[in-house]
Amino acid sequence: MSMPQPKPWLLDIAPYVGGEAEIKGVDRVIKLASNEGAFGPSPKALDAIRKTADQAYRYPDGDSTKLRRKIAEKYNLDVDRIIAGAGSDDLIQLLCRCYAGPGDEVLFTAHAFAMYPIYASTTGTALVAAPEFNITADVDALVERANDKTKLLFLANPNNPTGTYLPADEIRRLREKLPEHVLLVLDGAYAEYVNRNDYDVGADMVTPDGNVVMLRTFSKIYGLGGLRAGWGYFSEKTADVINRVRSPFNISNIAQAAATAALDDDEFVEKSRRHNEEWRRWTSEKLQALGITVPESICNFVLARFPEEPGKNAEAADAFLKSRGIIVRRMGGYGLPDSLRISIGLEDEMRLVVDTLTEFMEA
Ligand SMILES: *Cc1c(COP(=O)(O)O)cnc(C)c1O
């Protein structure tokens, strides 16, 4: 008997492992594993969720019209080239499906966001990781690895999990040096947290007839990860392709309403950004003083790099934190087995993490 067979490349994919949410036997768990935003959802978004809950029986507007108009207005973009997705994950997957397949290559950096290789693998394409320099994307290393087969280059700027970024002039240099047929995807998942003069999320590079895409999410500073809402900005041709392939109702009416309202909540965003800067600086300094290396992050998390000594390494630190009810993220799957990624949470959460790691390092 011959049984149904999946596409052979699918069985090589290691399923995505998300941040844990529970620890057996611990009542109060502190979860700093998924960069979800310290303050929960924006109050304006929560209000919109309550107000639209009774519309759950209605199919959503398949074009997310109000949300896309709000985005266009806020960022001064062409509404016809904006596409909403069920998180930016949805759009990453769509880009892979539409542009890559067997015989092609998809390019990203050595410590790239895990969903790029996962979604790319579903298409049967080959994966190519370019080395980084100082755990930061390296334009020349990326350009060297681009060839006739390369279809997509995914670059999170700033990057998760390293927290590092490339300045605007380096991004422009990357686009200039890359072959024109390579679609450059700039993922700005953490853009709202950034406060640097030389940073640019790249919206201006997404021209109507060009080869750059920008992705954004409501899962980080807006605190709406559970609802699944994100968006992208595309060229005319790429938007047309993605709109043909995406699910017609890919973002729920409640998520659309919440995201639209969140975009009006500048006060919440400003408060989140200020809190994040203060506690990221504080946490980084405290950890460095303990002998843990923390590369400078411009995101809502830090990468904590532990010494190699047994008993003081990342694995032991993770176990110790967990025994105290604190969940952070192991980074072995990202090629950083010496590191833990710690999201910036509330003040008492950060104090507890630092106190616990102080006890761990000084034991
Ligand atoms: C969190 C994250 C995303 C987005 O996730 P969604 O919840 O699917 O919008 C995208 N890219 C990077 C680099 C991220 O860290």
PDBQT file of the ligand as one rigid body, heavy atoms in Angstrom, charges set to zero:
ROOT
HETATM    1  C1  LIG A 401       7.994  39.252  17.152  1.00  0.00    +0.000 C 
HETATM    2  C2  LIG A 401       8.588  39.381  15.800  1.00  0.00    +0.000 A 
HETATM    3  C3  LIG A 401       7.804  39.406  14.645  1.00  0.00    +0.000 A 
HETATM    4  C4  LIG A 401       6.340  39.415  14.608  1.00  0.00    +0.000 C 
HETATM    5  O1  LIG A 401       5.567  38.612  15.087  1.00  0.00    +0.000 OA
HETATM    6  P1  LIG A 401       3.994  38.623  14.828  1.00  0.00    +0.000 P 
HETATM    7  O2  LIG A 401       3.451  38.404  16.190  1.00  0.00    +0.000 OA
HETATM    8  O3  LIG A 401       3.765  37.504  13.883  1.00  0.00    +0.000 OA
HETATM    9  O4  LIG A 401       3.604  39.932  14.235  1.00  0.00    +0.000 OA
HETATM   10  C5  LIG A 401       8.412  39.577  13.421  1.00  0.00    +0.000 A 
HETATM   11  N1  LIG A 401       9.723  39.706  13.322  1.00  0.00    +0.000 NA
HETATM   12  C6  LIG A 401      10.513  39.711  14.388  1.00  0.00    +0.000 A 
HETATM   13  C7  LIG A 401      11.962  39.911  14.206  1.00  0.00    +0.000 C 
HETATM   14  C8  LIG A 401       9.977  39.535  15.663  1.00  0.00    +0.000 A 
HETATM   15  O5  LIG A 401      10.781  39.515  16.729  1.00  0.00    +0.000 OA
ENDROOT
TORSDOF 0
